[in-house]
C-alpha cells in the first residue's frame, strides 16, 4: 500500500486532483481498462507496451480509492476543490477502511487468498467491475447486493493480494517474464 500511496502522491503533485471531475461510473471504467489489460497480458503471455501487470494492479488500488472518495464527496465541476493534503487524508482514510475490511474477511476466510492464483484475482476484479456496472445501471437500487463502495474495496483488496503475490511469489510460475514480453 505504501508503494500505491507514493505513486498517488506523486501524481497528485503532477496533476493535482484532476480525478475529482470523474463520475463514479468513469472511475469504474478506468478500473475496467486496467483489469482488462492484466487479463489480456495473462492470456496472451506478451505485453507490447513495456509496462507489466504490477503497475496495473497499483492503478486498480488507486482508482478504487478515488472511486470511494468520489462516492463519498460526489464529483466536482472543477479540479481545485481539494488540496493535496485533503486528498491524501481521504486516501489514507479509505485505505485504512479497506484494510480493516480485508482483515475481517481474511479472518473469516482463513487467508484463502494465499492459495489462489494471480489470474483468479484478475477474474474476481473483472466480476466485481461488471457487478458494479450493473449496480450503476440500476442507479444503486439493488434488492440484496452490497453497494458500489463494497465492490471498490473488494477490487482494491484483490489487487493488493495480486501485488503481494507478484512481489513475494508463492511457488507458482513467475509472472515477471510474461510482464515484459519475454514469456
N, C-alpha and C positions, 0 to 999 in steps of 0.2 A: 504494500500500500504506500510505503514511503516513496518508492520509485514512481508510482502513479501520481502521487501528490506533487512531487518535484516537477514532473512534466507539466501538470496542470498549472502550477505556479509560474513556470517559465512561459507557457502560452498565455497566461493571464498578463504577464509583463509585456509580451509582444503584441497581443491583440486586444487587451482589456477584456471586459466581459461581453464581447460581441455575441456570444451564445444567448444572451438574455432576450434577444428578439425571436428566438426559436420557440415555436409552439411545441408542446409535448409530442404531438404526432410526428413532427420533424425530427425530434430527438430520437424517437423510436426508429425512424427510417435511417438515421445515421448509425445506430447500433446494428440495424439490419445489414447495412453495407459492410460493416466491419466483420460481422459474424459470417456473412455470405462469402467474403474473401477468404476467411480462415478455412471454411469448408471447401472452397474451390482449391486452395493450396493443398489441403489434406487429401482431396480426391485426385487431383492431377499429379501431385508429387513435385510440382515445379512452380516457382514464383518468377515471373518475368520482370517484375519490379523488385529491386534489391531491398525489399523490406519483408521481414518474415511474419510469422504468426504472432510472436511476442508483442510487437507494437500494436497489433490489432486488439489483443486482449487488454492491453493497457488502455486503448481507446474506448473499449466497451466499459471498463471500470469508470473512466472519467465521464463518458456520456451518460452512464446510468446515474451518476451523482448529479450531473447537470439536469437530467430529467426529473430527479427528485426535487431539486431546487425549483425548477420551473413549475412542477405540480404544486409546490408549497406557495410560491410567490405569484404565479401567473407569469405570462411572458410580458416583456416590456416593449414599448414602442421606440425606445432609444437605448443605446448601449452604455449610457453613462449614469444609470440609476443604481449602480452597485460599485462600491470601491473594491480594490483588490483585497483589502483586509476583510471586508464583509463577505466577499466571495470565498475566501479561504476559510473563514469561520463557518460558513454554511457547508462547505466541502467537508470540513472536519466533523461537523455535527452529523451529517448524513453518513459519512464513512464509519463513524462510531456506532450509529444506529444499525447500520447494515452488519457490522462486525458482531454486535450483540445478537442479532437475529441468527447469524451464521453459527455462533457459539451454541445457542439454544438448539438449533437444528442438528448441529454436529453431535451434541449430546444424545438427542433422541434417535438419530440415525446411526449412532456408533461409528462415526467417521467413515461411512461407506464411500465417500468421495475418493478416499485413498486407493481403493481397489478399482476405480473407474479409469477409462482411457480418456486422453485429452479430447479425442474426437467425439466422445459422448458429451463432454461439456459443451462443445460446439453445437451439437444437435439439440441439447437441452436449452441452450440460449436461443437458438432459432425457434424452438417450440414456444418459449416464453414470449418472443417477439410477436409471433403470429397470434398468440393469446392476447397480448397487449393491443395489437391492431384490431382484433375483434371487439375488445372492450371499448376501444376508442370509437369504433364504428357504432357501438351501442350507446355512445355518449356516457359511458360509465354505468348504465342501468343494467347491471347483471342480476341474476337470480341467486347464485350461490358462490360465485367466484371471488377470489381476493381482488383487490384493486390494482391499478396500474403501479402504484408505489411498491407493492409487494413483488410484482413481477420485475421491476427495475432492480430491487435489492437482490432477488434471486439471480438475475443476469449478472450482476456485479460479482456476486459470490462465486458463481460458476467460473467466471473469468479469472478471479483470484486463484481458484483451485487450478485452473489451467496454467497460470503463471508460476505457481508453486511447483507443479509437475515439470514444466519446461525448465525451471531453474535448478531444481534439485533431483529431477528424474525419479524413476521408481522401478527401473529394470525393463520397462517396455522400450521398444525401438526409439532411438533418439530422433526428435523432430527437427533439430537444428540443420541437418543436411538437407532435408526437404525444404526448409525455410529459404535457404539461399539458392535454391535451384540446382543443387548438386545431387538430388535424390535419385 
